[in-house]
Every structure is written in C-alpha cells, then in structure tokens.
Amino acid sequence: MKEKTCQEKICQEITCEEITYKDRPLPYARASITQAERDAVLKVLSEPNPTLTQGERLVEFERSVAQSVGAAHAVACANATAALHLALVAADVKKDDHVITQSVSFCATANAVRHCNAVPVFADIDEGTLGLSPCSAREAAEWVRNAEQPVKAIVPVLMGGGADACNAAALFRLKRKLNCLLIEDAAHALGGYYEPEQQQPIGCGRYADVSVFSFHPIKPITSAEGGVAVTNSERLAERMRCLRNHGREKRGYEHDEMIELGFNYRLSELHAALGVAQMKRLQPLREKRRALAEHYDALFDRSPLIDCLRPLQRGLRRHSAHHLYIVALDWQAFGMSRRSCMLALQRRGIQTQVHYIPIHHHPYYRRRGVCEKPVSLANSERYAEQTLSLPLFAAMRKSDVERVVATLEGLRQVP
C-alpha cells in the first residue's frame, strides 16, 4: 500500500483531533494541539542538560517562519506586541513622532507606538478589506505634514488574516513618499497571501519593511505565547535581536556588552519547540479554516438572514489566513441588540466576540494628546456598531458551522 505523504498525515491528525460540539459549548477560537506538539515540548524538558532559552529551537523556529514567508530574517520574541515594539524602536520611532495606523485593531497596535512615547495617528479602514485605507492614510499624512511633524512609520493591520495587493502597494508608495518605514501588524495573517496567483506570502517583504506575526493561543498557529518579526533588512534584524536581549551584543568569547537600553523580550525554548511543531501544520490548518469560512458563506447566501447579515472580507477568501470570520448585522432589522444576541448565543453554548471596538474608544485613548484623529473614521465607526465574530477554528466541523447559522436564524425577532 502506498505510504501516506506528510501532508496527508497532518490532515489525518486534524481530522482525528476533531470532536463534536453538538452537546458542548462551542468556543469562538481554540488552539489545535496534537501529540506531535506535546512530544516536542517534552523533548526539551527530557534532555540531560536542557537549554531552556536562546537555544537551537529558537533558531529553528525563526528559520521555519522566515522560510515559510520568503523573508531573509526572523526575530522571535515573547509576544507579538513585543515584536511590534522592537520594530518601531529599530525604526527609530521616538518621543512625539507620529505613526499612522488604524483604530480598528487590538489595542496592542497603538500601545506599541505609545511605548515609544510616540503619537498614533488614526486613519480609517477600507470597507472591503478592513485594513488601513490608503486614501485615508494619505489624508492623515497630509495633516501631519501641515502640523510640521514627522511621520516615522505607517502600521497597517491585516485584520482577520487578509491583505489586498493593490492597497498594500499604495501604502508602500506612500511610505516611500514620506521616507518612513512600513511595519505591518500581521498578527492575524501568517499563512495568508497578498497575491495568490503570484505566490506572494504575507511577510515576504514585497510591501513592508517589517511584518509582525502573533503566536498567541487563539491564533491559527501557536507557540502558547510568542511573536515573530520578519524582514529582509539585516540592519533591522540585528538591531531587533540586540534589543530583545537587554541591548547586549557579544564581544568576542569573553563577555556581552550592553550597547543601548533594551528589553527582556526573549522567547523560551519550550515556546519555540511548540512553534516549530505547529509550523509544520500551517497550510493544512489554513485550508481547513478556509473550507469552514466558505461553508459559512454558502449557508448565509441562502439564509433568511440575507437581508440583515453580511459576511465581510469575502473578496479575500481565496488568500486570507482566515483567523476570524466576521459578519456585519443590521441589528434593528435583526430584532435585537448585539449584546442581547451575544448573550443569547452564549446561553445556547456558542461563544462570539467583537474584533474590535475602535482603539480611540478606549478610555486611555480618549485622553487629550494620547492620539490624533485628524480624518473621518466613518467606516471604522460603522464597522464597530455592526460586527460580530463567529466561531472559526480548525477542529470545527461543518455541522458546527450549521449549528451557528441555524441558531442565529432562530434568534431573529421578526415583528
């Protein structure tokens, strides 16, 4: 009998891992962990003299991520926020510098800017991709220029794991015009593509100086905690490696010297070992999530909810990493508020989330001088009012998707 390929074995592992959620709570996200990952972590602990940090697994993890996206360098850190912070520091973002980004994101995007004592300047999102709108970013840049302030970086967010090559190219042209760096918050996007026909993986460096990926447990690939910054710039990579380890550099064989004020952002060997094992399953897990997202799409196309519910980012379905499945609802037509809907779904064993309330709505960012909002954020505000993230993870079955859709249909209040 023909021996199974590595890809077939991995797909079988995913299938074997699946459990039915018919009579169990259905989370909105869950890590996919198999025996291979458990063995990888235990192997580190079972060594006679285990190296628990800054060892071979870290190097292997960085190499696997860099190779998967076609980047020259990868720098692994304790988490993606740390990696984004390192990228901004390596880009020389300092006190009172301005960084253009979007408000529809997790607060960590703007927090990394604030950790540099810099000012996030919020531009609007593109309705189709949910990423940074090039047109709005240009307006924000013009406002900064008129205020006689420097734009030191642009930080687009690849929401849900998708990116659009045209928008990415437009933002890259803007960064060249401004003579600044473009640092992608690609926390959701490992395994996705800008342009599937040309096989341009997100992180390849075609449209960004640095791309940052997250390996948090709810992400499609996890190292329990962890983040990786990828770049084709040796200078940026070396500075980020130095900064993650207290700003120290090796001086011969005798000692390290601290050459600048850095951080303790190292990733342990245990996390790196888990990450290496997970990277081997990156594309099969992505394809499973894609199939589930397309099943959602097909069900909603023929659902009675079609007049009040709209799946977002459908134009990115072929090449997204599919971290999230986000829908927009007309809550008035649906017959109940988002909060009531989420609570009703929770009572029926289905967990949902909102990704995200705009960052400028958070109390900290409402303070004077913390951020700037010089342009209209109409798309961001509308997105914030309408959206809901439905369960999506590799161990789900199509029957789980059908349960979510049927439950939503049953909740609708028709006058």
C-alpha positions in Angstrom: 0.0 0.0 0.0 1.2 3.5 -0.9 2.8 5.3 2.1 1.0 8.4 3.2 2.6 11.7 2.4 3.5 14.1 5.2 0.6 16.4 4.1 -1.9 13.5 4.3 -0.7 12.5 7.7 -1.1 16.1 9.0 -4.6 16.3 7.6 -5.5 13.0 9.3 -4.2 14.3 12.6 -6.5 17.3 12.2 -9.4 15.0 11.5 -8.6 12.7 14.4 -8.4 15.8 16.7 -11.9 16.9 15.8 -14.5 16.4 18.4 -18.2 17.1 18.1 -19.5 20.3 19.8 -23.1 19.2 19.3 -23.8 18.9 23.0 -20.8 21.0 24.2 -20.0 24.8 24.3 -18.6 26.0 21.0 -15.7 28.5 21.6 -15.1 31.2 19.0 -11.4 30.0 18.8 -9.3 27.1 20.0 -5.7 26.1 19.5 -5.1 22.9 17.6 -2.7 20.8 19.6 -1.8 17.2 18.8 0.7 14.7 20.2 3.4 16.0 18.0 3.4 19.3 19.8 3.3 17.7 23.2 6.2 15.5 22.3 8.2 18.5 21.0 7.8 20.3 24.3 8.5 17.3 26.4 11.7 16.5 24.4 13.2 19.9 25.5 12.5 19.0 29.2 13.8 15.5 28.9 17.3 16.4 27.7 20.1 15.8 30.3 21.1 19.4 30.4 18.2 21.3 28.8 18.8 24.7 27.3 15.6 26.5 28.2 16.3 29.8 26.4 18.2 31.2 23.5 18.9 27.7 22.1 18.6 25.6 19.0 14.8 25.5 19.0 14.7 29.3 18.8 17.0 29.3 15.8 14.9 26.6 14.1 11.6 28.4 14.9 12.9 31.6 13.4 14.2 29.8 10.3 10.9 28.0 9.7 8.9 31.2 9.9 11.3 33.1 7.6 11.3 30.3 5.0 7.5 29.9 5.1 7.0 33.6 4.1 10.2 34.0 2.0 11.9 36.6 4.3 15.6 36.8 4.9 15.4 37.3 8.7 13.0 36.4 11.5 13.3 37.6 15.1 11.2 35.7 17.7 10.0 37.5 20.8 7.9 36.8 23.9 4.8 38.0 22.1 3.7 40.0 19.1 3.3 43.2 21.0 7.0 43.0 22.0 7.9 42.2 18.4 6.0 45.3 17.1 7.6 47.5 19.8 11.1 46.2 18.8 10.3 47.0 15.1 9.2 50.6 16.0 12.3 51.1 18.2 14.5 49.7 15.4 12.8 52.2 13.1 14.0 55.0 15.5 10.4 56.0 16.5 10.9 58.3 19.4 9.0 60.7 21.7 6.4 62.9 19.9 7.0 61.2 16.5 3.8 60.4 14.6 2.8 56.9 13.4 -0.1 56.4 11.1 -2.2 53.4 11.8 -5.9 52.3 12.1 -8.2 52.3 15.1 -9.9 49.0 14.2 -7.5 46.7 15.8 -6.5 45.3 19.2 -5.2 48.0 21.5 -1.7 46.5 21.3 -1.1 48.1 17.9 -1.4 51.6 19.3 0.1 50.6 22.6 3.4 49.7 20.9 3.5 53.2 19.5 2.8 54.7 22.9 5.6 52.6 24.5 7.9 54.6 22.2 6.4 57.8 23.6 5.1 58.5 20.1 1.7 59.5 18.9 -0.7 57.1 17.0 -2.5 59.0 14.2 -5.7 57.1 13.3 -6.8 56.8 9.7 -9.9 55.0 8.5 -10.3 51.4 7.3 -11.1 50.1 3.8 -14.7 48.7 3.9 -13.7 45.7 1.8 -10.5 44.5 3.4 -10.9 46.1 6.9 -7.3 47.1 6.6 -5.8 50.6 6.5 -7.3 52.7 3.7 -4.6 54.2 1.5 -6.7 57.2 0.7 -7.4 57.9 4.4 -3.8 57.3 5.3 -2.7 59.9 2.7 -5.1 62.4 4.2 -3.7 61.7 7.7 -0.2 62.1 6.4 -1.1 65.5 4.9 -2.5 66.6 8.2 0.7 65.6 10.0 2.8 67.4 7.4 0.7 70.6 7.8 1.3 70.3 11.5 5.1 70.3 10.7 5.5 66.9 12.4 7.4 63.9 11.1 5.7 60.6 10.1 8.2 58.0 11.3 6.2 54.9 10.4 3.0 53.5 8.9 1.4 50.5 10.6 -1.4 48.8 8.6 -3.3 46.0 10.3 -4.1 42.9 8.4 -7.5 42.3 10.1 -8.7 38.7 10.2 -5.7 37.5 8.2 -6.4 39.1 4.9 -4.5 41.6 2.7 -5.1 43.2 -0.7 -2.1 43.6 -3.0 -3.4 46.9 -4.5 -3.9 48.5 -1.2 -0.6 47.2 0.1 1.2 48.6 -2.9 -0.5 52.0 -2.5 0.6 52.1 1.2 4.1 51.2 0.3 4.2 54.0 -2.3 3.0 56.4 0.5 5.8 55.2 2.8 8.4 55.9 0.2 7.0 59.4 -0.4 7.1 60.1 3.4 10.6 58.5 3.7 9.5 56.3 6.6 9.2 52.6 7.4 6.1 50.5 6.9 5.6 47.9 9.6 2.7 45.5 9.2 0.8 44.4 12.2 0.2 41.0 10.6 -0.7 39.3 13.9 -3.7 37.5 12.2 -2.1 36.8 8.9 0.6 34.1 9.0 -0.1 31.7 6.1 -2.0 34.3 4.0 -1.0 35.9 0.7 -1.1 39.3 -0.9 -1.5 37.9 -4.4 -2.2 34.1 -4.6 -1.6 33.9 -8.3 2.0 35.2 -7.9 2.5 33.3 -4.6 3.4 36.4 -2.6 3.1 35.3 1.1 2.3 38.0 3.6 5.7 38.7 5.2 7.8 38.3 2.1 8.9 42.0 2.2 7.2 43.0 -1.1 5.0 45.6 0.6 6.5 46.1 4.1 9.9 46.7 5.8 8.8 44.5 8.7 5.9 42.2 9.3 4.9 41.0 12.7 3.1 37.7 13.4 1.4 36.5 16.6 1.5 33.0 18.0 -1.0 33.7 20.8 -3.2 30.6 21.7 -6.2 31.9 19.8 -4.2 32.5 16.6 -4.2 29.8 13.9 -0.7 28.7 14.8 0.5 29.0 18.4 3.6 28.8 20.5 1.5 29.4 23.6 2.8 32.9 23.7 5.1 34.4 21.1 5.6 36.8 18.3 7.9 37.0 15.3 9.1 40.0 13.3 10.3 39.2 9.7 12.3 41.5 7.5 14.7 41.5 4.6 16.8 44.1 6.3 19.9 42.7 8.0 20.3 46.0 9.9 16.8 46.0 11.3 17.0 42.3 12.2 20.3 42.7 14.0 19.1 45.7 16.0 15.9 43.9 17.0 17.9 40.8 18.2 20.1 43.1 20.2 17.1 45.0 21.7 15.2 41.8 22.7 18.1 40.8 24.9 18.6 44.0 27.0 20.5 45.7 24.2 23.5 43.4 24.6 26.0 42.3 22.0 28.6 39.6 22.1 32.2 40.9 22.4 34.5 38.1 21.4 34.2 34.9 23.6 34.6 36.7 26.9 31.5 38.7 27.6 28.5 40.6 26.4 28.3 44.4 26.4 25.2 46.4 26.7 25.4 49.0 23.9 21.9 50.5 24.3 18.9 50.3 26.6 17.0 47.2 25.5 14.3 44.8 26.8 13.9 41.3 28.1 11.7 40.1 25.2 13.2 36.7 24.7 11.2 33.6 23.8 11.9 30.4 25.7 12.9 27.1 24.1 9.7 25.5 25.2 7.7 28.1 23.3 10.0 27.8 20.3 9.7 24.0 20.3 5.9 24.2 20.2 6.1 26.8 17.5 8.3 24.6 15.3 5.9 21.7 15.6 2.9 24.0 14.8 4.6 25.5 11.7 4.6 22.1 10.1 0.8 22.2 10.1 0.4 25.8 8.9 -1.1 25.3 5.5 -3.3 22.3 6.3 -4.8 24.2 9.2 -5.3 27.3 7.0 -7.1 25.2 4.3 -9.4 23.7 6.9 -10.4 27.2 8.2 -10.9 28.4 4.6 -13.3 25.5 4.0 -15.2 26.4 7.1 -15.4 30.1 6.1 -16.7 29.2 2.7 -19.3 26.9 4.3 -20.5 29.8 6.4 -20.6 31.9 3.2 -22.7 29.3 1.3 -25.2 28.9 4.2 -25.7 32.7 4.6 -26.2 33.1 0.9 -29.4 31.0 1.1 -30.3 32.0 4.7 -33.4 34.1 5.6 -30.9 36.4 7.3 -29.6 37.6 3.9 -31.4 40.9 4.3 -29.8 41.8 7.6 -26.5 39.8 7.8 -23.4 40.3 5.5 -20.2 38.2 5.7 -17.2 40.5 5.5 -13.9 40.2 3.6 -15.3 37.7 1.0 -13.1 39.2 -1.6 -10.1 37.9 0.4 -11.4 34.4 0.9 -9.0 32.7 -1.5 -5.8 34.1 0.0 -6.6 35.0 3.7 -5.1 33.3 6.7 -8.7 33.1 8.0 -8.0 33.9 11.6 -11.5 35.4 12.0 -14.9 35.0 10.4 -16.6 38.5 10.8 -20.1 39.4 9.8 -21.9 42.7 9.8 -25.5 42.8 11.0 -28.3 45.4 10.8 -29.2 44.9 14.4 -32.5 46.8 14.1 -33.6 44.5 11.3 -32.3 41.5 13.2 -34.7 42.5 16.0 -32.3 42.6 19.0 -29.1 44.4 20.1 -25.6 42.9 19.6 -25.2 42.4 23.4 -28.6 40.6 23.6 -27.6 38.4 20.6 -24.2 37.5 22.1 -25.8 36.6 25.5 -28.5 34.5 23.8 -25.8 32.7 21.8 -23.8 32.2 24.9 -26.8 30.6 26.7 -27.1 28.2 23.7 -23.4 27.3 24.1 -22.0 29.4 21.2 -19.3 31.9 22.1 -18.8 35.0 19.9 -16.6 38.1 20.1 -16.3 41.6 18.8 -13.0 42.3 17.0 -12.6 45.1 17.9 -14.1 48.2 19.4 -12.0 51.0 17.9 -8.9 51.9 19.9 -9.9 55.5 20.1 -13.0 54.4 22.1 -10.9 53.1 25.0 -10.7 55.4 28.0 -6.9 55.7 27.8 -7.0 56.9 24.2 -9.8 59.4 24.8 -7.3 61.4 26.9 -6.0 64.6 25.3 -2.7 64.3 23.5 -2.5 60.5 23.6 -3.6 60.0 19.9 -4.7 62.0 16.9 -7.9 61.5 14.8 -7.4 64.1 12.0 -9.6 62.5 9.4 -13.1 61.0 9.2 -13.3 57.5 10.7 -16.8 56.8 9.4 -16.0 53.3 8.1 -14.4 52.4 11.5 -17.4 53.7 13.4 -19.9 51.8 11.2 -17.8 48.7 11.5 -17.7 49.0 15.3 -21.5 49.2 15.5 -22.4 46.3 13.2 -19.8 43.5 13.5 -19.7 40.2 15.2 -17.0 37.4 15.0 -18.4 33.9 14.8 -16.6 30.7 15.8 -13.8 29.6 13.5 -11.0 27.1 14.2 -9.6 24.1 12.5 -11.1 21.4 14.8 -14.6 22.6 14.0 -16.8 20.5 11.7 -19.3 21.8 9.0 -22.0 20.7 11.4 -20.7 23.2 13.9 -21.0 25.9 11.3 -24.5 24.8 10.5 -25.4 24.9 14.2 -24.2 28.5 14.5 -26.1 29.7 11.4 -29.3 27.8 12.5 -29.1 29.3 16.0 -28.7 32.9 14.6 -31.7 32.3 12.3 -33.7 31.1 15.3 -32.8 34.2 17.4 -34.0 36.7 14.9 -37.0 38.7 16.1 -39.4 39.4 13.2 -42.1 41.9 14.0 
